[in-house]
Amino acid sequence: MSVKVIIPAQLRQYTQDQSSVEVTGGTVADVLNAVEAEFPGIKERICEPDGRIRRFVNVFVNGEDVRALDGPDTAVKDGDEIGIIPAVAGGQR
């Protein structure tokens, strides 16, 4: 099952500047492992060593935050789209 993963600008250095990649997997964790296999070094920017999604990274499946679903164990199917959105902080007081 092919899943499209949208790569944010901050992580494109790991994907040879590709804005999206297509991989296979049955869960978000499987998909992130497949992306890591193809583009080593990217997963550690998204996930903690134990596989949990980093606190300041948001991952969406078809627009739904996986934290509100089953986290990395969220099931995906052929044609789904996963978006990786690093949190933005800062500003002026």
N, C-alpha and C positions, 0 to 999 in steps of 0.2 A: 504494500500500500504506500503510495507516494504522498508525502506531506511537504508543503511549501513552508520554509522557515524564512521569515523576514529578518534580515540582519541590520541592526542599527549602525549608523555611521561610525560610532565609537569602536565597533568590533570588526569592521570590514577589513582591517589590516590582516586578520586571520583567515579571511575568505577570498584572498586575492582581489579585494575591492568589489566583490559581488554583493549586491543589495538583497539577494535572496538565493537560497539553495533548495534543492529538492532531495529528500532522503526518504527512507522507509522506516517504519516503526509502529508498534501497537500502542505505545504510551508516550507521553511527553518525555519521560526518562529515556526510553528507547531512541526517540528522535534526537535528543541531545547527545546521546552516546554515538549515534551515527554521524552527526555533525562533527563531533570531536574526532572520530576515526578519519574523516575526510580532511579536517582542518585542525590539526593538533594545537592545543593551547587555548582554544576558545571556551571550552566548557568550564575551566577553572575561573573564568570571568563571570560565569552565569550561576554556577552552583558551588556550594560548600563541598569540602572533601567527602562528606557523608551523603551527598546527592541532593540535599535540600537546596531549593532555589535561594540564592543570596537575598538578604533582607532588602537591599536597595535595587533589586532587579525585579521587574514585573514580566510575567510570561502569560500570554493570552492564547487561547485556542478559539478560533473563529470569533474573536472579540470578547470572550469570557475569561476573566482572571482565573488562572488555575488554582489560586489559593482558595477561591470560593467553591472549587470543584474538589478533585482528589489530589491536588498538588502534582508532583512529578508522576504520580500513578494515574493521572487523568488519561483516559483512553482517547485515541485518535483514530480516524479512519481515512481511507483514500480520499484525497482532495481537500482535506482540512488545511487550514493555514495557522501557523504558529507565529506570533509576534513576540519579539524580545524587546522590552522597553526599559532601559536603565532609568532609575529615578533621577529627577533633576531637583537640585536643592540650591539654596543660596538666595541672593537678592540683596536688597538694600534695606536697612532699618529706617 
